[in-house]
Amino acid sequence: MEPIEVTVHFDEQGTLTPLHFTWKGSVQRVESTGRRWVDEAGHHILVMVMSGRIYELTYNSGEGRWFIGHTEPDHKFA
């Protein structure tokens, strides 16, 4: 996983919603979020950007950092 910068919205219940992130010098605006889960690595969120590409973003609260993991270039949310 690679560290990235993410702008996120926290609602009243503490739910994280990524708004956009910077990866490889490019700002990616999040259009929608999908599946979420938590494991030992942190809070995982699948996000879809303007191009339709899907990214897995992970927030590690122990480190206070976001990471980008697996991406799916040819899949869209159903």
Backbone as XML, in Angstrom:
<?xml version="1.0"?>
<chain id="A" units="angstrom">
  <residue number="1" name="MET">
    <atom name="N" x="0.837" y="-1.183" z="0.000"/>
    <atom name="CA" x="0.000" y="0.000" z="0.000"/>
    <atom name="C" x="0.882" y="1.246" z="0.000"/>
  </residue>
  <residue number="2" name="GLU">
    <atom name="N" x="0.416" y="2.253" z="-0.690"/>
    <atom name="CA" x="1.163" y="3.498" z="-0.851"/>
    <atom name="C" x="0.461" y="4.636" z="-0.120"/>
  </residue>
  <residue number="3" name="PRO">
    <atom name="N" x="1.173" y="5.442" z="0.693"/>
    <atom name="CA" x="0.527" y="6.552" z="1.393"/>
    <atom name="C" x="0.059" y="7.626" z="0.410"/>
  </residue>
  <residue number="4" name="ILE">
    <atom name="N" x="-1.110" y="8.210" z="0.708"/>
    <atom name="CA" x="-1.673" y="9.274" z="-0.128"/>
    <atom name="C" x="-2.317" y="10.337" z="0.763"/>
  </residue>
  <residue number="5" name="GLU">
    <atom name="N" x="-2.654" y="11.484" z="0.151"/>
    <atom name="CA" x="-3.389" y="12.537" z="0.837"/>
    <atom name="C" x="-4.854" y="12.424" z="0.440"/>
  </residue>
  <residue number="6" name="VAL">
    <atom name="N" x="-5.747" y="12.491" z="1.449"/>
    <atom name="CA" x="-7.181" y="12.367" z="1.204"/>
    <atom name="C" x="-7.894" y="13.503" z="1.930"/>
  </residue>
  <residue number="7" name="THR">
    <atom name="N" x="-8.841" y="14.143" z="1.251"/>
    <atom name="CA" x="-9.751" y="15.081" z="1.895"/>
    <atom name="C" x="-11.023" y="14.315" z="2.192"/>
  </residue>
  <residue number="8" name="VAL">
    <atom name="N" x="-11.436" y="14.339" z="3.450"/>
    <atom name="CA" x="-12.534" y="13.481" z="3.888"/>
    <atom name="C" x="-13.554" y="14.276" z="4.696"/>
  </residue>
  <residue number="9" name="HIS">
    <atom name="N" x="-14.802" y="13.828" z="4.639"/>
    <atom name="CA" x="-15.887" y="14.397" z="5.442"/>
    <atom name="C" x="-16.201" y="13.412" z="6.559"/>
  </residue>
  <residue number="10" name="PHE">
    <atom name="N" x="-16.311" y="13.916" z="7.790"/>
    <atom name="CA" x="-16.761" y="13.116" z="8.927"/>
    <atom name="C" x="-18.172" y="13.568" z="9.268"/>
  </residue>
  <residue number="11" name="ASP">
    <atom name="N" x="-19.130" y="12.636" z="9.322"/>
    <atom name="CA" x="-20.472" y="13.031" z="9.721"/>
    <atom name="C" x="-20.616" y="12.939" z="11.244"/>
  </residue>
  <residue number="12" name="GLU">
    <atom name="N" x="-21.827" y="13.205" z="11.748"/>
    <atom name="CA" x="-22.066" y="13.228" z="13.194"/>
    <atom name="C" x="-21.783" y="11.884" z="13.864"/>
  </residue>
  <residue number="13" name="GLN">
    <atom name="N" x="-21.933" y="10.789" z="13.119"/>
    <atom name="CA" x="-21.665" y="9.457" z="13.666"/>
    <atom name="C" x="-20.197" y="9.045" z="13.520"/>
  </residue>
  <residue number="14" name="GLY">
    <atom name="N" x="-19.383" y="9.899" z="12.933"/>
    <atom name="CA" x="-17.965" y="9.594" z="12.753"/>
    <atom name="C" x="-17.653" y="8.808" z="11.495"/>
  </residue>
  <residue number="15" name="THR">
    <atom name="N" x="-18.628" y="8.694" z="10.582"/>
    <atom name="CA" x="-18.414" y="7.968" z="9.330"/>
    <atom name="C" x="-17.508" y="8.780" z="8.408"/>
  </residue>
  <residue number="16" name="LEU">
    <atom name="N" x="-16.479" y="8.125" z="7.878"/>
    <atom name="CA" x="-15.546" y="8.752" z="6.945"/>
    <atom name="C" x="-16.104" y="8.680" z="5.527"/>
  </residue>
  <residue number="17" name="THR">
    <atom name="N" x="-16.127" y="9.804" z="4.827"/>
    <atom name="CA" x="-16.511" y="9.815" z="3.417"/>
    <atom name="C" x="-15.447" y="10.584" z="2.637"/>
  </residue>
  <residue number="18" name="PRO">
    <atom name="N" x="-14.595" y="9.889" z="1.872"/>
    <atom name="CA" x="-13.576" y="10.576" z="1.077"/>
    <atom name="C" x="-14.216" y="11.464" z="0.012"/>
  </residue>
  <residue number="19" name="LEU">
    <atom name="N" x="-13.689" y="12.682" z="-0.149"/>
    <atom name="CA" x="-14.174" y="13.621" z="-1.156"/>
    <atom name="C" x="-13.253" y="13.652" z="-2.375"/>
  </residue>
  <residue number="20" name="HIS">
    <atom name="N" x="-11.953" y="13.659" z="-2.139"/>
    <atom name="CA" x="-10.965" y="13.551" z="-3.211"/>
    <atom name="C" x="-9.632" y="13.151" z="-2.607"/>
  </residue>
  <residue number="21" name="PHE">
    <atom name="N" x="-8.743" y="12.655" z="-3.469"/>
    <atom name="CA" x="-7.420" y="12.239" z="-3.013"/>
    <atom name="C" x="-6.396" y="12.564" z="-4.087"/>
  </residue>
  <residue number="22" name="THR">
    <atom name="N" x="-5.151" y="12.671" z="-3.667"/>
    <atom name="CA" x="-4.048" y="12.947" z="-4.579"/>
    <atom name="C" x="-3.176" y="11.707" z="-4.663"/>
  </residue>
  <residue number="23" name="TRP">
    <atom name="N" x="-2.965" y="11.240" z="-5.902"/>
    <atom name="CA" x="-2.147" y="10.053" z="-6.130"/>
    <atom name="C" x="-1.346" y="10.265" z="-7.404"/>
  </residue>
  <residue number="24" name="LYS">
    <atom name="N" x="-0.047" y="10.057" z="-7.314"/>
    <atom name="CA" x="0.867" y="10.229" z="-8.450"/>
    <atom name="C" x="0.718" y="11.615" z="-9.080"/>
  </residue>
  <residue number="25" name="GLY">
    <atom name="N" x="0.563" y="12.637" z="-8.223"/>
    <atom name="CA" x="0.482" y="14.021" z="-8.678"/>
    <atom name="C" x="-0.847" y="14.441" z="-9.259"/>
  </residue>
  <residue number="26" name="SER">
    <atom name="N" x="-1.836" y="13.576" z="-9.224"/>
    <atom name="CA" x="-3.144" y="13.873" z="-9.807"/>
    <atom name="C" x="-4.228" y="13.847" z="-8.729"/>
  </residue>
  <residue number="27" name="VAL">
    <atom name="N" x="-5.071" y="14.876" z="-8.723"/>
    <atom name="CA" x="-6.194" y="14.919" z="-7.796"/>
    <atom name="C" x="-7.368" y="14.152" z="-8.409"/>
  </residue>
  <residue number="28" name="GLN">
    <atom name="N" x="-7.888" y="13.189" z="-7.660"/>
    <atom name="CA" x="-8.997" y="12.351" z="-8.103"/>
    <atom name="C" x="-10.233" y="12.690" z="-7.263"/>
  </residue>
  <residue number="29" name="ARG">
    <atom name="N" x="-11.284" y="13.177" z="-7.907"/>
    <atom name="CA" x="-12.528" y="13.503" z="-7.213"/>
    <atom name="C" x="-13.368" y="12.236" z="-7.054"/>
  </residue>
  <residue number="30" name="VAL">
    <atom name="N" x="-13.803" y="11.964" z="-5.834"/>
    <atom name="CA" x="-14.602" y="10.778" z="-5.546"/>
    <atom name="C" x="-16.052" y="11.051" z="-5.939"/>
  </residue>
  <residue number="31" name="GLU">
    <atom name="N" x="-16.582" y="10.220" z="-6.814"/>
    <atom name="CA" x="-17.974" y="10.331" z="-7.255"/>
    <atom name="C" x="-18.913" y="9.535" z="-6.362"/>
  </residue>
  <residue number="32" name="SER">
    <atom name="N" x="-18.466" y="8.361" z="-5.908"/>
    <atom name="CA" x="-19.310" y="7.536" z="-5.040"/>
    <atom name="C" x="-18.439" y="6.588" z="-4.233"/>
  </residue>
  <residue number="33" name="THR">
    <atom name="N" x="-19.021" y="6.104" z="-3.152"/>
    <atom name="CA" x="-18.332" y="5.128" z="-2.321"/>
    <atom name="C" x="-19.110" y="3.820" z="-2.356"/>
  </residue>
  <residue number="34" name="GLY">
    <atom name="N" x="-18.389" y="2.749" z="-2.158"/>
    <atom name="CA" x="-19.005" y="1.425" z="-2.170"/>
    <atom name="C" x="-18.768" y="0.706" z="-0.861"/>
  </residue>
  <residue number="35" name="ARG">
    <atom name="N" x="-18.384" y="-0.545" z="-0.977"/>
    <atom name="CA" x="-18.209" y="-1.404" z="0.195"/>
    <atom name="C" x="-17.189" y="-0.832" z="1.167"/>
  </residue>
  <residue number="36" name="ARG">
    <atom name="N" x="-17.456" y="-1.038" z="2.453"/>
    <atom name="CA" x="-16.568" y="-0.616" z="3.535"/>
    <atom name="C" x="-16.345" y="-1.796" z="4.462"/>
  </residue>
  <residue number="37" name="TRP">
    <atom name="N" x="-15.137" y="-1.892" z="5.021"/>
    <atom name="CA" x="-14.859" y="-2.923" z="6.014"/>
    <atom name="C" x="-13.669" y="-2.485" z="6.845"/>
  </residue>
  <residue number="38" name="VAL">
    <atom name="N" x="-13.533" y="-3.127" z="8.003"/>
    <atom name="CA" x="-12.440" y="-2.822" z="8.923"/>
    <atom name="C" x="-11.694" y="-4.118" z="9.212"/>
  </residue>
  <residue number="39" name="ASP">
    <atom name="N" x="-10.369" y="-4.047" z="9.180"/>
    <atom name="CA" x="-9.529" y="-5.166" z="9.581"/>
    <atom name="C" x="-8.297" y="-4.609" z="10.284"/>
  </residue>
  <residue number="40" name="GLU">
    <atom name="N" x="-7.283" y="-5.436" z="10.498"/>
    <atom name="CA" x="-6.091" y="-4.994" z="11.219"/>
    <atom name="C" x="-5.337" y="-3.871" z="10.499"/>
  </residue>
  <residue number="41" name="ALA">
    <atom name="N" x="-5.506" y="-3.728" z="9.200"/>
    <atom name="CA" x="-4.829" y="-2.664" z="8.440"/>
    <atom name="C" x="-5.530" y="-1.318" z="8.576"/>
  </residue>
  <residue number="42" name="GLY">
    <atom name="N" x="-6.837" y="-1.336" z="8.907"/>
    <atom name="CA" x="-7.564" y="-0.083" z="9.069"/>
    <atom name="C" x="-8.961" y="-0.130" z="8.484"/>
  </residue>
  <residue number="43" name="HIS">
    <atom name="N" x="-9.485" y="1.050" z="8.191"/>
    <atom name="CA" x="-10.818" y="1.228" z="7.612"/>
    <atom name="C" x="-10.682" y="1.294" z="6.091"/>
  </residue>
  <residue number="44" name="HIS">
    <atom name="N" x="-11.232" y="0.319" z="5.392"/>
    <atom name="CA" x="-11.151" y="0.238" z="3.939"/>
    <atom name="C" x="-12.434" y="0.787" z="3.317"/>
  </residue>
  <residue number="45" name="ILE">
    <atom name="N" x="-12.283" y="1.547" z="2.240"/>
    <atom name="CA" x="-13.433" y="2.091" z="1.520"/>
    <atom name="C" x="-13.152" y="1.976" z="0.029"/>
  </residue>
  <residue number="46" name="LEU">
    <atom name="N" x="-14.063" y="1.360" z="-0.702"/>
    <atom name="CA" x="-13.959" y="1.359" z="-2.162"/>
    <atom name="C" x="-14.591" y="2.645" z="-2.668"/>
  </residue>
  <residue number="47" name="VAL">
    <atom name="N" x="-13.866" y="3.348" z="-3.548"/>
    <atom name="CA" x="-14.370" y="4.602" z="-4.107"/>
    <atom name="C" x="-14.291" y="4.560" z="-5.627"/>
  </residue>
  <residue number="48" name="MET">
    <atom name="N" x="-15.227" y="5.257" z="-6.274"/>
    <atom name="CA" x="-15.194" y="5.398" z="-7.721"/>
    <atom name="C" x="-14.971" y="6.869" z="-8.048"/>
  </residue>
  <residue number="49" name="VAL">
    <atom name="N" x="-14.040" y="7.131" z="-8.985"/>
    <atom name="CA" x="-13.720" y="8.493" z="-9.394"/>
    <atom name="C" x="-14.418" y="8.815" z="-10.719"/>
  </residue>
  <residue number="50" name="MET">
    <atom name="N" x="-14.253" y="10.046" z="-11.173"/>
    <atom name="CA" x="-14.942" y="10.550" z="-12.374"/>
    <atom name="C" x="-14.785" y="9.639" z="-13.590"/>
  </residue>
  <residue number="51" name="SER">
    <atom name="N" x="-13.631" y="9.031" z="-13.757"/>
    <atom name="CA" x="-13.365" y="8.188" z="-14.929"/>
    <atom name="C" x="-14.051" y="6.828" z="-14.843"/>
  </residue>
  <residue number="52" name="GLY">
    <atom name="N" x="-14.645" y="6.512" z="-13.678"/>
    <atom name="CA" x="-15.248" y="5.207" z="-13.477"/>
    <atom name="C" x="-14.305" y="4.199" z="-12.854"/>
  </residue>
  <residue number="53" name="ARG">
    <atom name="N" x="-13.073" y="4.595" z="-12.644"/>
    <atom name="CA" x="-12.084" y="3.706" z="-12.038"/>
    <atom name="C" x="-12.357" y="3.561" z="-10.547"/>
  </residue>
  <residue number="54" name="ILE">
    <atom name="N" x="-12.133" y="2.366" z="-10.021"/>
    <atom name="CA" x="-12.370" y="2.064" z="-8.617"/>
    <atom name="C" x="-11.035" y="1.909" z="-7.894"/>
  </residue>
  <residue number="55" name="TYR">
    <atom name="N" x="-10.969" y="2.531" z="-6.712"/>
    <atom name="CA" x="-9.785" y="2.459" z="-5.869"/>
    <atom name="C" x="-10.174" y="1.984" z="-4.482"/>
  </residue>
  <residue number="56" name="GLU">
    <atom name="N" x="-9.256" y="1.298" z="-3.832"/>
    <atom name="CA" x="-9.427" y="0.928" z="-2.430"/>
    <atom name="C" x="-8.579" y="1.883" z="-1.605"/>
  </residue>
  <residue number="57" name="LEU">
    <atom name="N" x="-9.243" y="2.690" z="-0.764"/>
    <atom name="CA" x="-8.553" y="3.592" z="0.145"/>
    <atom name="C" x="-8.628" y="2.998" z="1.544"/>
  </residue>
  <residue number="58" name="THR">
    <atom name="N" x="-7.547" y="3.101" z="2.286"/>
    <atom name="CA" x="-7.492" y="2.560" z="3.644"/>
    <atom name="C" x="-6.998" y="3.631" z="4.597"/>
  </residue>
  <residue number="59" name="TYR">
    <atom name="N" x="-7.765" y="3.847" z="5.666"/>
    <atom name="CA" x="-7.348" y="4.781" z="6.710"/>
    <atom name="C" x="-6.848" y="3.983" z="7.908"/>
  </residue>
  <residue number="60" name="ASN">
    <atom name="N" x="-5.582" y="4.204" z="8.261"/>
    <atom name="CA" x="-4.994" y="3.564" z="9.424"/>
    <atom name="C" x="-5.027" y="4.582" z="10.556"/>
  </residue>
  <residue number="61" name="SER">
    <atom name="N" x="-5.957" y="4.410" z="11.496"/>
    <atom name="CA" x="-6.134" y="5.388" z="12.571"/>
    <atom name="C" x="-4.945" y="5.412" z="13.530"/>
  </residue>
  <residue number="62" name="GLY">
    <atom name="N" x="-4.247" y="4.291" z="13.689"/>
    <atom name="CA" x="-3.065" y="4.257" z="14.540"/>
    <atom name="C" x="-1.956" y="5.164" z="14.027"/>
  </residue>
  <residue number="63" name="GLU">
    <atom name="N" x="-1.809" y="5.219" z="12.714"/>
    <atom name="CA" x="-0.804" y="6.084" z="12.079"/>
    <atom name="C" x="-1.380" y="7.441" z="11.702"/>
  </residue>
  <residue number="64" name="GLY">
    <atom name="N" x="-2.725" y="7.532" z="11.624"/>
    <atom name="CA" x="-3.354" y="8.779" z="11.183"/>
    <atom name="C" x="-3.077" y="9.058" z="9.716"/>
  </residue>
  <residue number="65" name="ARG">
    <atom name="N" x="-2.943" y="7.982" z="8.920"/>
    <atom name="CA" x="-2.605" y="8.136" z="7.497"/>
    <atom name="C" x="-3.537" y="7.330" z="6.622"/>
  </residue>
  <residue number="66" name="TRP">
    <atom name="N" x="-3.661" y="7.808" z="5.363"/>
    <atom name="CA" x="-4.414" y="7.120" z="4.322"/>
    <atom name="C" x="-3.452" y="6.421" z="3.378"/>
  </residue>
  <residue number="67" name="PHE">
    <atom name="N" x="-3.921" y="5.307" z="2.840"/>
    <atom name="CA" x="-3.141" y="4.533" z="1.878"/>
    <atom name="C" x="-4.037" y="4.141" z="0.712"/>
  </residue>
  <residue number="68" name="ILE">
    <atom name="N" x="-3.420" y="3.960" z="-0.447"/>
    <atom name="CA" x="-4.145" y="3.448" z="-1.603"/>
    <atom name="C" x="-3.652" y="2.030" z="-1.848"/>
  </residue>
  <residue number="69" name="GLY">
    <atom name="N" x="-4.599" y="1.154" z="-2.092"/>
    <atom name="CA" x="-4.264" y="-0.241" z="-2.320"/>
    <atom name="C" x="-4.653" y="-0.664" z="-3.717"/>
  </residue>
  <residue number="70" name="HIS">
    <atom name="N" x="-5.352" y="-1.748" z="-3.804"/>
    <atom name="CA" x="-5.767" y="-2.350" z="-5.070"/>
    <atom name="C" x="-6.680" y="-1.415" z="-5.861"/>
  </residue>
  <residue number="71" name="THR">
    <atom name="N" x="-6.495" y="-1.380" z="-7.173"/>
    <atom name="CA" x="-7.382" y="-0.608" z="-8.047"/>
    <atom name="C" x="-7.979" y="-1.530" z="-9.096"/>
  </residue>
  <residue number="72" name="GLU">
    <atom name="N" x="-9.150" y="-1.177" z="-9.562"/>
    <atom name="CA" x="-9.864" y="-1.948" z="-10.593"/>
    <atom name="C" x="-10.137" y="-1.012" z="-11.782"/>
  </residue>
  <residue number="73" name="PRO">
    <atom name="N" x="-9.305" y="-1.021" z="-12.816"/>
    <atom name="CA" x="-9.476" y="-0.057" z="-13.909"/>
    <atom name="C" x="-10.707" y="-0.275" z="-14.764"/>
  </residue>
  <residue number="74" name="ASP">
    <atom name="N" x="-11.241" y="-1.477" z="-14.819"/>
    <atom name="CA" x="-12.319" y="-1.754" z="-15.752"/>
    <atom name="C" x="-13.650" y="-2.108" z="-15.098"/>
  </residue>
  <residue number="75" name="HIS">
    <atom name="N" x="-13.794" y="-1.853" z="-13.817"/>
    <atom name="CA" x="-15.023" y="-2.201" z="-13.130"/>
    <atom name="C" x="-15.733" y="-0.958" z="-12.623"/>
  </residue>
  <residue number="76" name="LYS">
    <atom name="N" x="-17.042" y="-1.013" z="-12.591"/>
    <atom name="CA" x="-17.855" y="0.063" z="-12.064"/>
    <atom name="C" x="-18.773" y="-0.496" z="-10.998"/>
  </residue>
  <residue number="77" name="PHE">
    <atom name="N" x="-19.227" y="0.376" z="-10.074"/>
    <atom name="CA" x="-20.176" y="-0.073" z="-9.058"/>
    <atom name="C" x="-21.481" y="-0.435" z="-9.722"/>
  </residue>
  <residue number="78" name="ALA">
    <atom name="N" x="-22.144" y="-1.433" z="-9.177"/>
    <atom name="CA" x="-23.443" y="-1.855" z="-9.719"/>
    <atom name="C" x="-24.544" y="-0.977" z="-9.166"/>
  </residue>
</chain>
